[in-house]
Amino acid sequence: MLLQRTLNDILKVESQEQLQAAPYERSDSRLDSRNGLRARELKTRIGRITLAVPRHRNVPFKTLIFDNYSRSEAALVAAMAEMVVNGVSTRKVSRVIESLCGTSVSKSSVSEICKNLDKEVESFRNPPLEGRCPFLTVDATYFKVRENNRVISKALMIAYGTNEQGHREILGFAAYRNESKDTWQDFLKSLKKRGLKGVIMITSDAHEGIIHAISEVFPTVPWQRWQFHFSRNVVDKTPKKYQTGIRAELQEMFACNTLKEARNKKNQIIQEYQDVAETAMSCLDEGFESAMTAMILPLGMQRFFRTSNAVERLNKELKRRSQVIGIFPNEESLIRLVGSVLVEQNSLSQSGKVIFKKESYEALLTSDVQEKLLVIAKEQATMLVACFDLYLKLIYTQIWTRPVNHGKYDCQT
């Protein structure tokens, strides 16, 4: 059976990692030796699977397989979810499960498992948010969904937070028809309604809808623009022959230890490339401060909150899991599969290493960092208002200087 073989392979790999040595390998790094196998049954909703669990001579072998799989039967549920959202009939699902596990399931069993999956996803999606979450990251990725006999791209918005203990966790997700100020406001407000509090910095890309929504929903929280995206924008506006040089210069700028050093480096780059890459240098000058908000944080925290690495990995996994589906038959099926993956990824994230210790966060609260971040938030809000006023003036000018009546302009008549 495929599932049985796969889980046994996982057990072997876990044993090798814990022993720091492959079977029969002589190694100075070996921590213990093998002591045979023992059979253990894994009970699932559709039958029992017998696994060969490794035994170690001195240190007990540890695995999460029995805890994780006995509770949620992740592999079986994920397989069913992918087939159900792909419009596969429950009869065909039964045949596929039979090939996986060596036993058949009824149509009613498949439907029941999917109902339970929906309940699990929904409870994960909308629980009360307890405790404080000082760092919030938001992003959206797109999936094709069939709606009213048409295929459209829907934005799946995801909120990824870091709590007081330094653990990352997925706070929420929702699907919208597009990314706009209104949809991002609705998403952020839903997080606050569920109890999100204590946010001191928000990280995202430079989508206009996100920026405006943050200023409305979290007016006292500063925004950090992802540095990789910012760097790519600057490089893309640079003539090709200078892109390698500017990319290297920007990396040096982001590696500076203090904001003063980074500003000096920025000015140096602008002075060096102003004549050959004027548009790129304007982009660098205008976006620099919002890409450097994290420099206010203690040095050990900065690198975790100025990049999109964690969210990009999450999006990549969602895309990989949904490849077999292509076009989702409806929004419910999108939420079902994506939610299942996010439940799994959230468990892995929370069991992983902490980004910072709670003591570090408490020390941050007693320093002047929060005061500095508040100043940045006010500056960003002022700049956003100024940009919006300029935009309105441009629109007003275009309306009242539009050619009419044989080339005459309204404002000049």
C-alpha positions in Angstrom: 0.0 0.0 0.0 1.3 3.4 -1.0 0.4 5.2 2.2 1.9 2.4 4.4 5.2 2.5 2.4 5.4 6.3 2.5 4.9 6.5 6.3 7.4 3.7 6.9 9.9 5.7 4.8 9.2 8.7 7.0 9.9 6.7 10.1 13.2 5.5 8.7 14.3 9.1 7.9 13.3 10.3 11.3 15.3 7.5 12.9 18.4 8.4 10.8 18.1 12.0 11.7 17.9 11.2 15.4 20.8 8.8 15.3 22.9 11.1 13.0 23.9 8.0 11.0 22.5 5.8 8.2 22.1 2.0 8.8 25.5 0.3 9.2 27.3 3.6 8.9 30.4 4.1 11.1 30.4 7.7 12.1 31.9 9.9 14.9 28.6 11.8 14.9 26.5 8.8 15.7 24.4 9.3 18.8 23.0 5.8 19.3 22.5 2.5 17.6 19.4 0.7 16.2 17.7 -2.0 18.1 15.3 -3.6 15.5 11.6 -2.7 14.7 8.3 -3.1 16.4 4.9 -3.2 14.7 2.3 -0.7 15.5 -1.1 -0.1 14.1 -2.3 3.3 13.0 -6.1 3.6 13.2 -7.8 5.6 10.5 -11.4 6.3 9.6 -11.1 3.8 6.8 -9.1 1.0 8.4 -5.9 0.1 10.2 -2.4 0.5 8.8 0.5 -1.5 10.3 3.8 0.5 10.5 7.3 -0.7 11.4 8.5 1.7 14.1 12.3 1.8 14.7 13.7 1.1 18.1 16.9 2.7 19.5 19.2 1.0 22.0 19.5 3.8 24.6 17.6 6.9 23.5 13.9 6.3 22.8 12.8 6.9 19.2 10.4 9.8 18.8 7.9 10.5 16.0 4.9 12.8 15.5 3.3 10.5 12.9 1.0 8.7 15.3 -0.2 11.9 17.0 -0.7 13.9 13.8 -2.2 11.2 11.7 -4.4 9.5 14.3 -6.0 12.9 15.0 -6.5 14.3 11.5 -5.5 11.5 9.2 -3.7 14.2 7.2 -2.5 12.1 4.2 -5.9 10.5 3.6 -7.9 13.7 4.2 -5.6 15.7 2.0 -5.9 13.1 -0.8 -9.7 13.2 -0.5 -9.8 17.0 -0.4 -7.7 17.3 -3.6 -10.0 14.9 -5.4 -13.3 16.4 -4.1 -12.3 19.9 -5.0 -11.4 18.7 -8.4 -14.9 17.5 -9.0 -14.1 13.8 -8.8 -17.1 11.7 -7.9 -17.2 10.0 -4.5 -17.2 6.6 -6.2 -13.9 7.4 -7.9 -12.6 8.8 -4.6 -13.4 5.4 -3.0 -11.4 3.6 -5.7 -8.4 5.8 -5.3 -8.5 5.4 -1.5 -8.7 1.7 -2.0 -5.5 1.8 -4.0 -3.8 3.9 -1.3 -4.9 1.9 1.7 -6.0 -1.4 0.5 -9.5 -1.0 1.7 -12.6 0.5 0.1 -14.8 3.3 1.5 -18.4 4.1 0.9 -19.8 7.2 -0.7 -21.3 8.3 2.6 -17.9 7.9 4.3 -16.2 10.1 1.8 -18.9 12.8 2.2 -18.6 12.6 6.0 -14.8 13.0 6.0 -15.2 16.1 3.7 -17.7 17.5 6.1 -15.4 17.0 9.0 -12.6 18.6 7.0 -14.7 21.7 6.4 -15.4 21.9 10.1 -11.7 21.7 11.0 -10.8 24.3 8.4 -13.5 26.7 9.6 -12.5 26.4 13.2 -8.9 27.1 12.2 -10.0 30.0 10.1 -12.1 32.0 12.5 -11.0 31.4 16.1 -10.7 34.2 18.7 -7.2 35.6 18.5 -5.7 35.6 22.1 -2.6 37.2 23.4 -0.6 40.0 21.7 0.8 39.7 18.2 3.5 42.4 17.8 4.5 41.6 14.2 2.0 41.1 11.4 2.8 40.1 7.8 0.1 40.2 5.1 0.1 39.0 1.5 -2.1 37.7 -1.3 -1.7 35.0 -3.9 -4.0 34.2 -6.7 -5.9 31.0 -7.7 -8.2 30.3 -10.6 -11.8 29.7 -9.6 -14.9 28.9 -11.6 -17.7 31.3 -10.8 -21.0 31.8 -12.7 -19.7 29.6 -15.6 -16.6 31.8 -15.9 -13.0 31.3 -14.7 -11.7 34.2 -12.7 -8.6 34.8 -10.5 -9.4 35.2 -6.9 -7.0 36.8 -4.3 -6.4 34.6 -1.3 -5.3 37.0 1.5 -3.2 35.5 4.3 -2.2 37.0 7.6 1.0 35.7 9.2 1.9 36.8 12.7 4.7 36.5 15.3 3.5 36.4 18.9 5.1 37.5 22.1 6.9 34.2 22.5 8.6 34.5 19.1 6.5 31.8 17.4 5.1 32.4 13.9 1.5 31.5 13.3 -1.1 31.8 10.6 -3.8 34.2 11.9 -6.3 34.1 9.1 -7.1 33.8 5.4 -9.9 34.8 3.1 -10.7 34.8 -0.7 -11.7 38.0 -2.5 -12.4 38.9 -6.1 -9.5 41.4 -6.1 -7.0 43.3 -4.1 -8.2 46.8 -3.3 -8.3 49.2 -0.4 -11.9 48.0 0.5 -11.0 44.2 0.4 -7.8 44.7 2.4 -9.7 46.8 4.9 -12.4 44.2 5.2 -9.7 41.5 5.8 -7.7 43.5 8.4 -10.9 44.6 10.2 -11.9 40.9 10.5 -8.6 40.2 12.2 -9.2 43.1 14.7 -12.7 41.9 15.3 -11.4 38.5 16.3 -9.1 40.0 18.8 -5.8 40.9 17.1 -4.0 43.4 19.3 -0.5 44.6 20.3 0.7 45.0 16.7 3.8 47.3 16.5 4.8 46.7 12.8 3.2 45.4 9.6 5.2 44.0 6.7 3.9 43.6 3.2 4.6 44.4 -0.5 3.8 47.9 -1.8 0.4 47.2 -3.2 -1.6 50.4 -3.0 -4.7 48.7 -1.5 -2.6 47.3 1.4 -0.9 50.6 2.2 -4.2 52.5 2.4 -5.9 49.8 4.3 -3.1 49.7 6.9 -3.3 53.4 7.4 -7.1 53.2 8.0 -7.3 50.1 10.2 -3.9 50.5 12.0 -3.2 54.2 11.9 -0.6 54.1 14.7 1.3 51.1 13.3 4.2 51.6 10.9 4.6 49.7 7.6 7.7 47.8 6.5 8.0 47.2 2.8 9.6 44.0 1.8 13.2 44.8 0.9 13.6 42.1 -1.8 10.5 43.5 -3.7 11.8 47.0 -3.3 15.3 46.1 -4.5 13.8 44.3 -7.5 11.7 47.4 -8.4 14.8 49.6 -8.3 16.8 47.2 -10.4 14.0 46.7 -13.0 14.0 50.5 -13.6 17.8 50.5 -14.2 19.4 50.1 -17.6 20.5 46.6 -18.1 24.2 47.3 -18.2 24.1 48.8 -14.7 21.7 46.3 -13.0 24.4 43.9 -11.6 26.3 46.8 -10.1 23.2 48.4 -8.5 22.0 45.1 -7.2 25.3 44.6 -5.4 25.2 48.2 -4.0 21.6 47.7 -2.7 22.7 44.5 -0.9 25.4 46.4 0.9 22.9 49.1 1.8 20.5 46.6 3.3 23.4 44.9 5.2 24.2 48.2 7.1 24.0 47.9 10.9 22.4 51.3 11.5 19.9 53.5 9.7 22.4 56.3 9.5 24.9 54.1 7.7 22.1 52.9 5.3 21.1 56.4 4.5 24.7 57.4 3.7 25.0 54.3 1.5 21.7 55.3 -0.3 23.0 58.8 -0.9 26.2 57.4 -2.3 24.4 55.1 -4.7 22.2 57.9 -5.9 25.2 60.2 -6.5 27.0 57.4 -8.4 24.1 56.3 -10.7 21.9 59.5 -11.0 23.1 60.4 -14.5 22.7 56.9 -15.9 19.6 55.6 -14.0 17.6 58.6 -13.0 14.2 56.8 -12.8 15.7 54.0 -10.7 17.4 56.5 -8.4 14.1 58.4 -7.9 12.4 55.0 -7.0 15.2 54.3 -4.5 15.0 57.8 -2.9 11.2 57.7 -2.6 10.9 54.2 -1.2 13.9 54.0 1.0 12.4 55.0 4.3 9.5 52.6 4.1 11.9 49.7 3.3 14.0 50.5 6.4 11.4 50.6 9.2 12.7 47.4 10.6 16.1 49.1 11.3 14.5 50.6 14.4 14.2 47.1 15.9 17.0 45.4 17.9 19.6 44.0 15.6 18.7 40.4 16.2 15.1 41.0 15.1 15.6 43.1 12.0 16.2 40.4 9.4 13.0 38.5 10.3 10.7 41.4 9.6 12.1 43.0 6.5 11.9 40.0 4.1 9.1 38.0 2.6 10.8 34.6 3.0 8.3 32.9 5.3 5.3 34.0 3.3 6.9 33.2 0.0 7.6 29.6 1.2 4.0 29.4 2.4 2.7 30.6 -1.0 5.0 28.2 -2.8 3.6 25.3 -0.9 0.0 26.3 -1.6 0.7 26.5 -5.3 2.4 23.1 -5.2 -0.5 21.5 -3.5 -3.1 23.1 -5.8 -1.2 22.2 -9.1 -3.2 19.0 -9.5 -6.4 20.9 -9.4 -5.7 23.8 -11.8 -9.1 25.5 -11.7 -11.2 25.2 -8.5 -14.9 24.5 -9.2 -16.0 27.1 -6.6 -14.7 29.2 -3.7 -15.7 26.7 -1.1 -13.4 24.1 -2.6 -10.5 26.6 -2.7 -11.0 27.4 1.0 -11.2 23.6 1.8 -7.9 22.7 0.2 -6.0 25.8 1.1 -7.3 25.7 4.7 -6.2 22.0 5.0 -2.6 23.0 3.9 -2.5 26.0 6.2 -3.6 23.9 9.2 -0.7 21.6 8.5 1.8 24.4 7.9 0.7 26.2 11.0 1.4 23.1 13.1 4.9 22.9 11.6 5.5 26.6 12.2 4.5 26.6 15.8 6.6 23.6 16.6 9.6 25.2 15.0 12.3 27.4 16.4 11.3 30.8 17.9 12.4 33.9 16.1 13.2 35.7 19.4 12.9 35.0 23.1 10.1 36.5 25.1 12.7 38.4 27.2 13.9 40.2 24.0 10.3 41.3 23.3 9.8 42.5 26.8 13.0 44.5 26.7 11.8 46.1 23.4 8.7 47.3 25.2 10.7 49.1 27.8 13.0 50.8 25.3 12.3 53.8 23.0 11.6 51.5 20.0 7.8 51.8 20.3 8.0 55.6 20.4 10.2 55.7 17.3 7.9 53.3 15.5 4.9 55.6 16.3 6.8 58.6 14.9 7.4 56.6 11.7 3.7 55.6 11.5 2.7 59.3 11.7 5.2 60.3 9.0 3.9 57.6 6.7 0.3 58.7 7.3 1.3 62.3 6.5 3.1 61.2 3.3 0.2 59.1 2.2 -2.2 62.0 2.6 0.1 64.3 0.6 0.4 61.7 -2.2 -3.4 61.4 -2.3 -3.8 65.2 -2.5 -1.3 65.3 -5.3 -3.2 62.5 -7.1 -6.5 64.5 -6.8 -4.8 67.6 -8.2 -3.5 65.6 -11.2 -7.0 64.2 -11.8 -8.6 67.7 -11.4 -6.0 69.1 -13.9 -6.7 66.4 -16.4 -10.4 67.0 -16.2 -10.3 70.8 -16.6 -7.5 70.9 -19.2 -9.0 68.3 -21.5 -9.4 69.5 -25.1 -12.9 70.4 -26.1 -14.6 72.6 -28.7 -12.0 72.3 -31.5 -8.9 72.1 -29.3 -9.7 74.8 -26.7 -9.3 74.0 -23.0 -12.1 74.5 -20.5 -9.9 76.2 -18.0 -8.7 78.6 -20.6 -12.0 79.7 -22.0 
